[in-house]
Amino acid sequence: MKPEADQVTGKTAVALQFDGVNAPLVVAKGQGLTGEQILKLASENGVPLYENAALAAVLANIPLGDAIPRELYLAVAEILAFVYYLDEIGESGIGLHSDLHA
């Protein structure tokens, strides 16, 4: 077990970028303070947030700049459908976050 000071607690955030053609890319991610800062920036810039702790944990393991793997296409497609719906009513962007409780 890690020493208490090394344990990351709080929010995990993962931001995806989708160009409509290629697989979505992981463009930002973080846990704890970094995750909270990503969420704050997203909120300040009108980026919709979608909460799914299990998916956020999996996406957080993908290196920055990499495309999501095929195994996650369906799960991420559901989020994209949510974002497209929000776009229709005037929102834009995409974000994913979760609260981690251990």
N, C-alpha and C positions, 0 to 999 in steps of 0.2 A: 504494500500500500504506500502511496506517496505521502510525504509529510504534509501536514495540514496546509501549510503556506503554499505548497505547489498545486493543490487541488483547484480546479476551475469550477466555479459555481455560477449560477445565474443563467442568463439567456444565451442560446446559440442562435446565430443568424446566418443565413446563406442567401446570397443574391444571385439570381440567374439572369442571363441575357439570351434572348431568342430573336433571331433575325427572320423567322418565318420560313426558312429553308433548311438550315442545318440544325443539328441537335443543340439544345440549350447548353450554354457555357456557364461554369461557376466563375463569377467575376468578383465576388467578395464573400468572405466568411470569417466568423470569429465567435469566440465564447467569452463569457464573463463581461468585463468592461468593453472589450472590442465588439462583442455581439450587441451590447446595449448601444454603443455608438453607431453601429450600422443601422440598427432599428431607428435611432433618433434621426439620423440623416435621411433615411427612407421616409419617415413620417414628415419631416420638414420639407421634403421635396415631392410630396403627394404620391409616393409609391405605395400601392396597396400591399398589405401584409396578410399572409396566409399562414395560419398556425397548424403545424403537424410535427409534433416532437420526434416521432420515429423517422419520418422522412428527412427532417433537418439533421438528425444525427448521422444518417447515411450520406447525405449530400456533403456534410462537413468533412468527410474523409476523401472527397475528390479534390485533387490538386487544383489550385487556382489556374484559370485559363483552359482547363480541360472540359471536354464535352461530357455530359452525363452518359452513363452506360445504357445500352438498350434495355436492360432489366428495369430501369426507372422511367422509361418513356411513358407508360400508362399513368403512373402516379403524377408525373410532372404535367402530362396532358390535361389532367383534371384541374391543376392549378392554372394552366394557361387558359382553359375554358373560363375559369373564374375571372382572370384578368381581362379576357376579351369581353366578358359581360360588363365588367366595370368600365372598360373603355367605351362601351356603348352608352353608358350613362355619364361619361365625362372624366373618368379617372385614367391614369396611365402608369406604366412601370410594373415591376414584379418584385416581390420580396417574400421570404419565407423565414419564420422564426418559431421558436419554442421556448418554454420554460423548462429547465432541467431540474428535476427533483430526484435526489438519490437518498 
